[in-house]
Amino acid sequence: MDATAAPVRPAALVPTPSASDAPEIRLEGISKVYADGTVGVAELDLTFAAGELTVLVGPSGCGKTTTMKMINRIIEPTTGRVLLDGEDVTRVDADRLRRRIGYVIQNVGLFPHRTVRANVATVPRLLGWDRRTTRARVDELLTTVGLDPAVHGNRYPAQLSGGQRQRAGVARALAADPGVLLMDEPFSAVDPVVRERLQDEFLRLQSSVRKTIVFVTHDIEEAVRLGDRIAIMSAGGHVEQFAPPADLLGRPASPFVADFVGADRGLKRLAVTLIDPADLDHPPVVHAGTTLGEAAAALAGAAGAVVLDGAGRPCGWLPAGRAGGSGTVAAAMRPIEEPVPVSATLKAGLSVLLRQDVDAVPVVDGGSYLGVLTAGTVHATLRRSVASSG
Ligand SMILES: Nc1ncnc2c1ncn2[C@@H]1O[C@H](COP(=O)(O)OP(=O)(O)OP(=O)(O)O)[C@@H](O)[C@H]1O
């Protein structure tokens, strides 16, 4: 099986002896001055909301990794505090702290001489879980991340593809059901196609497990795709802007942020802004069974009409030029492919519009027709989303 394999299923079916809720993480005045005097991070205050995926993004050397590693104290802060749900963990036992926090790094860091199962079982073993519970949890998690326990469980990391190793790394980090996951460029070692797939699977997984995730990347595309919130950082761990992706792209707080998110930020916003039913257009509607003569009257000078089938679902578009005369609308209409669901992003809607080379595509909520999406309505939604985020 390759890295483009099985879908992700919801996790945590096997009860986990140490299951913990996802906490809020608060950094208070946290700094790191390295032994040689380098200031990695200076006086940073930042709160990661419980159950959200927050991305730290910024140019090389700005302090992303230092910030993240101070949360599980792989790097000890020079000053400041780390609070998990209000509990100061800056001075608790570091090993115990790390068992509450899953950790995924670039190139995974799997133990090469242990099988995949043994790797995933690392923390449950440290926590003293019994063998049966551990085995069940490990196999469940492998399945969840798209690895077949029977096929991949007894392999060694070198016998997996890059994407499969990355999946095993995620399974290992989730094994003891920690409330927090720290992820340091976890998908950057695989090719772009596999990376996108891993990102999609990971988003689906997160929507069911809802961990508090701190995710480091230097790739703004990845940040926008994954983050509930993004902190854009500059040298010394300075946070230039901390906002949801749509706000960041729509209203960069500084020239640094505008430069970092790129000149095509308008296009990037298409992928993070949902269709808004309030902006849809409402051309005339005709039913497939009506006559073309009746349709001409309904059009009343409009460029065309949306055609609905017997169940009220959009099934075609009747251009004004085809209305009038004898016959039914069904015989003269231009059939449409799948309507666009209202839960889609503007990018997905625009993509259908361009692919079908039409001026308007119908939008549906389940079986109900809501209106049509056009280039103009896309623009209106984008404009309004900026205005309302201010
Ligand atoms: N052990 C160390 N000793 C001295 N300076 C260090 C050490 N580790 C990191 N630094 C410095 O601290 C700063 C922040 O480093 P950090 O690794 O947190 O940046 P980053 O944003 O994660 O970078 P990258 O994207 O390149 O991984 C950099 O200037 C780096 O050179």
The ligand as a Gaussian input file, in Angstrom:
#p B3LYP/6-31G(d) Opt

LIG

0 1
 N       21.025000      25.780000      20.634000
 C       21.082000      27.020000      20.163000
 N       22.091000      27.859000      20.485000
 C       22.145000      29.118000      20.029000
 N       21.197000      29.665000      19.224000
 C       20.172000      28.879000      18.865000
 C       20.047000      27.526000      19.296000
 N       18.905000      27.008000      18.764000
 C       18.345000      27.975000      18.033000
 N       19.094000      29.100000      18.082000
 C       18.816000      30.401000      17.438000
 O       17.579000      30.884000      17.926000
 C       16.836000      31.512000      16.879000
 C       15.500000      30.851000      16.742000
 O       15.684000      29.511000      16.297000
 P       14.477000      28.514000      15.990000
 O       15.045000      27.180000      15.679000
 O       13.479000      28.614000      17.067000
 O       13.885000      29.198000      14.671000
 P       12.785000      28.655000      13.642000
 O       11.864000      29.786000      13.398000
 O       12.182000      27.399000      14.140000
 O       13.681000      28.388000      12.341000
 P       13.572000      27.319000      11.145000
 O       12.330000      27.653000      10.372000
 O       14.797000      27.586000      10.349000
 O       13.533000      25.963000      11.764000
 C       17.721000      31.431000      15.642000
 O       18.441000      32.634000      15.523000
 C       18.655000      30.284000      15.937000
 O       19.895000      30.454000      15.274000

